Amino acid sequence: MESQARTCLLSGGGGGGDPAPPGAITLEELERAGAAGGEEAEAPGAAGCPDSAYGSSLEDNGGGGGDEQEQERLLSYWQSVGRGHRVDVPRDMAEPIQQLTRNNHPQERESVPFVVIARKEQLGNLLYEKRHYEKAKWACVKVQEKQYEQSICLGFMKIMRYICQQNSSGLYLGMTVPIATIVRTSESTPGITRFVTVAYYLPSGLQEQPPAPNDPDVVIEEWPPTIIYARGFRGVTNETSIAREINLLAELLESPELCLQDTFIVAGYTNPAATNRQNEIWFLERP
């Protein structure tokens, strides 16, 4: 999958309910602080399975108070969870956490546009969809930690900063779904590698002139038009569940050799605080 700019694939979802290993921090824990639950949105290809959209409000956590008290309350929660899982949540995350809490309304989240080319069903159940995605710009962060959950947590914190005013416009950019995570496999390593890319689709109004990130680790990349095979699954994501979903979709596809064999995407549509998250595994057709 090549592009004229630096190429990035995608990331962000969950898998079959396996518990996170000790020492890994999960996004559902990071956003559980007073998660309002509530609003539901149907993920693409979910065939009528509604679920909460990505990233629900945290504003109900811990009662009222002024701006500084609210920031401290939310940051303290994130830090306490992080310490338990050997992930540092720095103090400079206080303002982005508060901004995402106040501005992240499910009804305002923009979805990545695509066209369904074909659907594979069995006994009325959707097995997978073949889709076409147009070229688009994404903000990407490459991360390599010991465990997948740590990587997506640290990558998403950088994305949060970019969304929440740490960009050349100084504005809150708005949440989009899915959050995409590119995962890779290697013949020399069983399962997925430690190197992942966390990616955020830029809203349509910012596609032509994306605000420049303040953080050099956040890179704006243009992804070319792509054919994707997408299969939905529920639960948290880790190395085991992702490998299982990759194998399941490979078995269902009539010609899996037409897709990239070492690069896949985990797409997360659901609020990470939800217990039954809606995700997809994406295979990328070779250009």
C-alpha positions in Angstrom: 0.0 0.0 0.0 2.0 2.9 -1.3 1.4 6.6 -1.2 3.0 9.8 -2.5 3.5 11.0 1.1 4.8 8.9 3.9 2.5 5.9 4.0 0.6 4.7 7.0 -2.0 2.0 7.2 -4.4 2.1 10.2 -5.2 1.0 13.9 -7.4 0.8 17.0 -9.7 -2.1 18.1 -10.4 -5.1 20.3 -10.7 -8.8 20.3 -12.5 -11.7 21.8 -12.7 -10.8 25.4 -9.2 -11.9 26.5 -8.1 -10.2 29.7 -5.2 -7.7 29.4 -2.0 -9.1 30.8 -0.7 -7.6 34.0 1.6 -4.7 33.3 -0.5 -3.5 30.3 -2.7 -0.5 30.5 -6.0 -0.6 28.7 -7.8 2.3 27.2 -11.0 1.3 28.8 -9.4 1.8 32.2 -8.0 5.2 31.2 -11.4 6.4 30.1 -13.5 4.8 32.8 -13.4 7.9 35.0 -17.0 8.6 35.3 -17.8 7.4 31.8 -21.4 8.4 31.0 -22.1 5.2 29.0 -25.2 5.9 27.2 -25.2 6.9 23.6 -25.1 4.2 21.0 -24.0 4.2 17.3 -24.0 1.4 14.8 -20.6 0.5 13.5 -20.2 -0.1 9.8 -21.0 -3.7 8.9 -22.4 -4.3 12.4 -25.7 -5.6 10.9 -27.9 -3.9 13.5 -25.5 -4.3 16.5 -25.6 -0.9 18.2 -22.9 0.1 20.6 -21.4 3.2 22.2 -19.3 5.3 19.9 -15.6 5.8 20.5 -14.5 7.8 23.6 -17.5 8.6 25.8 -17.7 11.6 28.2 -15.9 11.6 31.5 -17.6 14.6 32.8 -19.6 12.7 35.5 -16.5 11.6 37.4 -16.2 12.9 40.9 -18.8 15.7 41.0 -18.4 19.4 40.3 -15.7 22.0 40.8 -13.8 24.5 38.9 -11.5 24.0 35.9 -8.4 23.3 37.9 -10.2 20.9 40.2 -11.7 19.1 37.3 -8.3 18.8 35.6 -6.7 17.5 38.7 -9.5 15.0 39.3 -9.3 13.5 35.8 -5.5 13.6 35.7 -5.2 11.9 39.1 -7.5 9.1 37.9 -5.4 8.5 34.7 -2.2 8.6 36.7 -3.4 6.2 39.3 -4.4 3.7 36.7 -1.2 4.2 34.8 1.0 3.6 37.8 -0.7 0.3 38.3 0.3 -0.8 34.8 3.7 0.8 34.5 2.6 3.5 32.1 3.4 7.2 32.9 0.6 9.7 32.3 2.4 13.0 32.4 1.0 16.2 33.9 0.8 17.9 30.5 -2.1 15.5 29.7 -4.4 17.3 32.1 -5.7 19.8 29.6 -6.1 17.4 26.7 -8.0 15.0 28.9 -10.3 17.8 30.1 -10.9 19.1 26.5 -11.7 15.7 25.1 -14.1 15.1 28.0 -16.0 18.4 27.4 -16.0 18.3 23.6 -16.3 14.7 22.7 -20.0 14.3 21.9 -21.0 11.0 20.2 -23.5 12.8 17.8 -20.7 15.0 16.5 -18.1 12.3 15.7 -17.4 12.0 12.0 -16.9 8.5 10.4 -14.4 7.7 7.8 -16.3 7.5 4.5 -16.3 4.4 2.3 -18.4 2.5 -0.3 -19.4 -1.1 0.2 -18.5 -3.2 -2.8 -19.7 -6.6 -1.6 -20.9 -8.5 1.5 -20.2 -12.1 2.4 -23.0 -13.6 4.6 -23.8 -17.0 5.9 -27.2 -17.9 7.3 -28.0 -14.3 7.6 -24.9 -13.4 9.5 -22.4 -11.0 8.1 -19.0 -12.6 7.7 -17.1 -9.7 6.1 -17.4 -6.7 3.8 -15.3 -5.6 0.9 -15.1 -1.8 0.9 -13.4 1.0 -1.0 -11.8 3.9 0.9 -10.8 7.1 -1.0 -7.4 8.7 -0.3 -7.4 10.7 2.9 -5.1 12.3 5.4 -4.5 10.8 8.8 -2.4 11.9 11.8 -0.1 9.0 12.7 2.0 8.0 15.6 4.5 5.1 15.5 5.0 3.4 18.9 7.0 0.4 20.0 6.3 -0.8 23.6 6.6 -4.2 25.3 2.9 -4.9 25.0 0.2 -3.9 22.5 -2.1 -2.2 25.0 0.8 0.0 26.2 1.6 1.0 22.6 -2.0 2.0 21.8 -2.4 3.9 25.0 0.8 6.0 24.6 0.0 6.5 20.9 -3.5 7.7 21.6 -2.3 10.2 24.3 -0.2 11.8 21.6 -3.2 11.9 19.2 -5.2 13.4 22.0 -2.8 16.2 22.4 -2.9 16.9 18.7 -6.8 16.9 18.7 -6.9 19.1 21.7 -5.3 22.3 20.5 -1.7 21.2 20.3 -1.6 22.0 16.6 -0.9 25.0 14.4 -4.5 26.2 14.5 -4.8 26.1 18.3 -8.3 24.7 18.0 -10.0 21.5 19.1 -10.2 19.4 15.9 -13.0 17.0 16.8 -13.1 13.2 17.3 -13.5 10.8 14.4 -14.0 7.1 14.1 -12.5 4.6 13.8 -9.3 5.1 15.6 -7.0 2.9 13.5 -4.1 0.8 14.6 -1.7 -0.7 12.1 -0.3 -4.0 13.3 2.4 -6.1 11.6 3.6 -9.7 11.5 7.0 -11.1 10.8 8.2 -14.5 9.7 10.8 -14.4 12.4 8.4 -13.5 15.2 5.2 -15.4 16.2 2.1 -13.3 16.4 2.2 -9.5 15.8 5.3 -7.4 16.3 5.8 -4.8 19.0 5.8 -1.9 16.4 2.4 -0.4 15.8 1.0 2.8 14.3 -1.9 4.6 15.9 -3.9 6.8 13.5 -6.6 9.5 13.6 -8.6 10.4 10.5 -8.7 14.1 10.0 -12.2 15.5 9.7 -13.4 16.3 6.2 -13.2 20.1 6.8 -9.5 19.7 7.5 -8.5 17.3 4.8 -7.2 19.9 2.4 -5.1 21.8 4.9 -4.5 19.8 8.1 -3.2 21.8 11.1 0.4 21.0 11.7 1.1 19.0 14.9 3.2 20.6 17.6 4.7 17.2 18.4 7.2 15.9 15.8 6.1 12.3 16.6 2.7 13.1 15.1 3.0 12.9 11.3 0.3 13.8 8.8 0.2 11.1 6.1 -1.9 10.7 3.0 -3.2 7.2 2.5 -4.0 6.2 -1.1 -7.4 4.8 -2.3 -7.6 1.3 -0.9 -9.7 -1.8 -1.0 -10.3 -3.2 2.4 -11.9 -6.5 3.7 -13.4 -5.8 7.1 -14.7 -8.3 9.7 -16.3 -7.1 13.0 -15.5 -8.5 16.4 -16.2 -7.5 20.0 -14.1 -7.2 23.1 -10.8 -5.8 24.2 -7.7 -6.1 22.0 -4.4 -7.7 22.7 -1.8 -9.8 20.8 -3.7 -13.0 21.2 -7.1 -11.7 20.1 -5.7 -9.8 17.1 -3.8 -12.9 15.9 -7.0 -14.9 16.2 -9.1 -12.4 14.2 -6.4 -12.3 11.5 -6.5 -16.1 11.2 -10.4 -16.1 11.1 -10.7 -13.6 8.3 -7.9 -15.3 6.3 -9.9 -18.5 6.5 -13.1 -16.8 5.3 -11.6 -14.9 2.3 -11.7 -16.7 -1.0 -8.4 -15.3 -2.2 -6.4 -14.1 0.9 -3.3 -14.0 -1.2 -4.7 -10.8 -2.9 -4.1 -9.0 0.4 -1.0 -7.8 2.2 0.3 -10.7 4.3 2.3 -8.8 6.9 0.3 -5.6 7.6 -3.2 -5.4 9.1 -5.5 -2.8 10.7 -7.5 -3.0 13.9 -10.3 -0.4 13.7 -12.0 0.7 17.0 -15.4 2.2 16.8 -16.6 1.9 20.4 -15.9 3.9 23.6 -12.9 2.2 25.1 -14.7 2.3 28.5 -17.4 -0.1 27.2 -17.2 -3.7 28.3 -18.3 -5.0 24.9 -16.4 -2.9 22.4 -17.1 -2.9 18.6 -14.0 -3.4 16.5 -13.0 -4.6 13.1 -10.0 -6.4 11.6 -9.1 -5.0 8.2 -7.1 -6.8 5.4 -5.6 -4.5 2.8 -5.8 -5.6 -0.9 -2.5 -5.3 -2.7 -2.4 -2.3 -5.1 
